[in-house]
Amino acid sequence: MGSFVLGCKVEEAPTMLREVVFIFFELFLEKNKLPIQSLEVSHPIFSDWKSELIMIERMILKELGFSLYTIADHPHQYIVYIMNKLQDNPSSSGIQEAQLTTLAESAWHYLNESKRADIELRYEPLAIACAAVLLASKIHDITLPSSPEPWWLTFEVDYDAMKDVCNEILDIYDLDVKADTWIPPLVPVEYQRRTLAAFGGVSR
């Protein structure tokens, strides 16, 4: 919850805390196979969740040193930039506009998949974006410019880093984890136990 709220603020798309609590509360009920029901703001559990949310957000900010500018740079925003550069490259004359669109869409998909791992914490956003474009070009058999220099050098991206990102994105597809798999918390969460007790679940 804390990461979601903080992410909304960083992206200048603020969301009311109560709306976040409502959504995550419903997800919590679904996870624990409890009947979906609304949570009133006057309910003690709502105050529990809201207090926990505020505390977690502060903890994340503290760990980040209250510096958010380094996490506001996303690989996705470079896809259009890369496509425009490829289109302007004389060596790209053989690439049709429809192919560039396909390339961009597939690269965007790979970037979405990369969110399932910690790739963005370890590599530069532009390197990740270039890796996604490279993967997309291989899938659709689209030849990218290699002269007068390889296309990725236009963006000052290291080839080895780009290749490492490609491998890590492909490794995600080998994970034996279903899309609806719930990941258990690392430590017992007291407010969740109180929620289960209040709404008829089994407290763990």
LINRAHU-V906143 format. One record per residue. N is the residue number from 1. RES is the residue in one small letter. SS is DSSP state (H for helix, E for strand, C for the rest). PHI is phi in whole degrees, -180 to 180 (none if undefined). D_CENTER is the distance of its C-alpha to the mean C-alpha in Angstrom with 1 decimal. Layout:
BEGIN
n->[N | N]
res->[RES | RES]
ss->[SS | SS]
phi->[PHI | PHI]
d_center->[D_CENTER | D_CENTER]
END
This chain:
BEGIN
n->[1 | 2 | 3 | 4 | 5 | 6 | 7 | 8 | 9 | 10 | 11 | 12 | 13 | 14 | 15 | 16 | 17 | 18 | 19 | 20 | 21 | 22 | 23 | 24 | 25 | 26 | 27 | 28 | 29 | 30 | 31 | 32 | 33 | 34 | 35 | 36 | 37 | 38 | 39 | 40 | 41 | 42 | 43 | 44 | 45 | 46 | 47 | 48 | 49 | 50 | 51 | 52 | 53 | 54 | 55 | 56 | 57 | 58 | 59 | 60 | 61 | 62 | 63 | 64 | 65 | 66 | 67 | 68 | 69 | 70 | 71 | 72 | 73 | 74 | 75 | 76 | 77 | 78 | 79 | 80 | 81 | 82 | 83 | 84 | 85 | 86 | 87 | 88 | 89 | 90 | 91 | 92 | 93 | 94 | 95 | 96 | 97 | 98 | 99 | 100 | 101 | 102 | 103 | 104 | 105 | 106 | 107 | 108 | 109 | 110 | 111 | 112 | 113 | 114 | 115 | 116 | 117 | 118 | 119 | 120 | 121 | 122 | 123 | 124 | 125 | 126 | 127 | 128 | 129 | 130 | 131 | 132 | 133 | 134 | 135 | 136 | 137 | 138 | 139 | 140 | 141 | 142 | 143 | 144 | 145 | 146 | 147 | 148 | 149 | 150 | 151 | 152 | 153 | 154 | 155 | 156 | 157 | 158 | 159 | 160 | 161 | 162 | 163 | 164 | 165 | 166 | 167 | 168 | 169 | 170 | 171 | 172 | 173 | 174 | 175 | 176 | 177 | 178 | 179 | 180 | 181 | 182 | 183 | 184 | 185 | 186 | 187 | 188 | 189 | 190 | 191 | 192 | 193 | 194 | 195 | 196 | 197 | 198 | 199 | 200 | 201 | 202 | 203 | 204]
res->[m | g | s | f | v | l | g | c | k | v | e | e | a | p | t | m | l | r | e | v | v | f | i | f | f | e | l | f | l | e | k | n | k | l | p | i | q | s | l | e | v | s | h | p | i | f | s | d | w | k | s | e | l | i | m | i | e | r | m | i | l | k | e | l | g | f | s | l | y | t | i | a | d | h | p | h | q | y | i | v | y | i | m | n | k | l | q | d | n | p | s | s | s | g | i | q | e | a | q | l | t | t | l | a | e | s | a | w | h | y | l | n | e | s | k | r | a | d | i | e | l | r | y | e | p | l | a | i | a | c | a | a | v | l | l | a | s | k | i | h | d | i | t | l | p | s | s | p | e | p | w | w | l | t | f | e | v | d | y | d | a | m | k | d | v | c | n | e | i | l | d | i | y | d | l | d | v | k | a | d | t | w | i | p | p | l | v | p | v | e | y | q | r | r | t | l | a | a | f | g | g | v | s | r]
ss->[C | H | H | H | H | H | H | H | H | H | C | C | C | C | C | C | H | H | H | H | H | H | H | H | H | H | H | H | H | H | H | C | C | C | C | C | C | C | C | C | C | C | C | H | H | H | H | H | H | H | H | H | H | H | H | H | H | H | H | H | H | H | H | C | C | C | C | C | H | H | H | C | C | C | H | H | H | H | H | H | H | H | H | H | H | H | H | H | C | H | H | H | C | C | C | C | H | H | H | H | H | H | H | H | H | H | H | H | H | H | H | H | H | H | C | C | C | C | H | H | H | C | C | C | H | H | H | H | H | H | H | H | H | H | H | H | H | H | H | C | C | C | C | C | C | C | C | C | C | C | H | H | H | H | H | C | C | C | H | H | H | H | H | H | H | H | H | H | H | H | H | H | C | C | C | C | C | C | C | C | C | C | C | C | C | C | C | C | C | H | H | H | H | H | H | H | H | H | C | C | C | C | C | C]
phi->[none | -61 | -64 | -64 | -63 | -64 | -62 | -62 | -69 | -62 | -86 | 55 | -130 | -60 | -127 | -64 | -58 | -65 | -67 | -65 | -60 | -59 | -66 | -71 | -66 | -64 | -62 | -64 | -63 | -62 | -59 | -94 | 56 | -107 | -58 | -72 | -147 | -79 | -112 | -78 | -65 | -84 | -75 | -56 | -66 | -62 | -62 | -58 | -66 | -65 | -63 | -64 | -62 | -63 | -65 | -65 | -60 | -65 | -64 | -65 | -60 | -65 | -64 | -84 | 69 | 57 | -113 | -107 | -66 | -76 | -105 | -90 | -98 | -110 | -60 | -56 | -69 | -90 | -61 | -63 | -59 | -65 | -62 | -64 | -66 | -65 | -67 | -81 | -75 | -57 | -75 | -96 | -60 | -82 | -92 | -78 | -60 | -64 | -68 | -64 | -64 | -62 | -62 | -65 | -65 | -69 | -64 | -61 | -62 | -63 | -66 | -62 | -64 | -64 | -66 | -78 | -125 | -99 | -58 | -67 | -84 | -121 | -131 | -69 | -56 | -68 | -66 | -67 | -63 | -65 | -63 | -64 | -65 | -62 | -60 | -63 | -67 | -71 | -63 | -99 | 55 | -106 | -84 | -94 | -56 | -125 | -139 | -69 | -149 | -55 | -57 | -70 | -69 | -60 | -103 | 56 | -102 | -75 | -63 | -63 | -64 | -63 | -66 | -61 | -64 | -56 | -64 | -70 | -66 | -66 | -63 | -60 | -71 | -91 | -69 | -91 | -130 | -74 | -62 | -99 | -74 | -92 | -92 | -68 | -66 | -71 | -132 | -60 | -112 | -65 | -66 | -73 | -63 | -65 | -65 | -60 | -65 | -77 | -113 | 86 | -89 | -96 | -73 | -109]
d_center->[14.1 | 14.6 | 11.0 | 10.5 | 13.8 | 13.3 | 10.2 | 12.5 | 15.2 | 13.6 | 12.8 | 16.3 | 15.7 | 17.4 | 17.8 | 20.8 | 20.5 | 22.7 | 20.4 | 17.5 | 20.1 | 21.4 | 18.2 | 17.3 | 21.0 | 21.2 | 18.3 | 20.4 | 23.5 | 22.0 | 20.9 | 24.4 | 26.1 | 27.7 | 28.9 | 26.5 | 28.3 | 27.7 | 27.7 | 30.2 | 29.6 | 33.0 | 32.1 | 32.0 | 28.7 | 27.0 | 28.3 | 27.1 | 23.5 | 23.5 | 25.1 | 22.6 | 19.7 | 21.5 | 22.4 | 18.9 | 17.6 | 20.6 | 20.0 | 16.5 | 18.2 | 21.0 | 19.1 | 17.5 | 21.0 | 20.3 | 19.0 | 15.9 | 16.6 | 15.1 | 11.5 | 12.0 | 12.1 | 9.2 | 10.1 | 10.1 | 13.0 | 15.0 | 15.4 | 18.2 | 19.7 | 20.0 | 21.4 | 23.9 | 25.0 | 25.5 | 27.5 | 29.7 | 30.4 | 33.9 | 33.0 | 30.5 | 33.4 | 33.2 | 29.7 | 29.9 | 27.9 | 26.8 | 25.6 | 23.5 | 22.0 | 21.3 | 19.9 | 17.5 | 16.3 | 16.0 | 14.2 | 11.6 | 11.3 | 11.0 | 8.1 | 6.3 | 7.9 | 7.1 | 3.6 | 6.6 | 8.4 | 9.1 | 9.8 | 8.6 | 11.0 | 13.7 | 14.0 | 14.6 | 12.2 | 15.2 | 15.9 | 12.5 | 13.2 | 16.8 | 15.9 | 14.1 | 17.3 | 19.5 | 18.2 | 18.6 | 22.0 | 23.1 | 22.2 | 24.1 | 26.8 | 26.5 | 28.2 | 26.7 | 29.2 | 30.7 | 33.6 | 34.8 | 31.7 | 28.6 | 26.0 | 23.4 | 26.0 | 26.0 | 22.7 | 24.0 | 21.5 | 22.8 | 23.3 | 23.0 | 19.6 | 18.4 | 20.1 | 18.5 | 15.0 | 16.3 | 17.7 | 14.7 | 12.7 | 15.9 | 16.3 | 13.3 | 15.6 | 18.3 | 16.8 | 19.1 | 16.7 | 16.9 | 14.2 | 16.2 | 16.7 | 16.7 | 16.1 | 19.1 | 19.1 | 20.4 | 23.3 | 25.2 | 24.1 | 27.3 | 26.1 | 24.7 | 28.1 | 29.9 | 27.8 | 28.8 | 32.3 | 32.5 | 31.1 | 32.9 | 30.5 | 31.4 | 30.7 | 29.5]
END
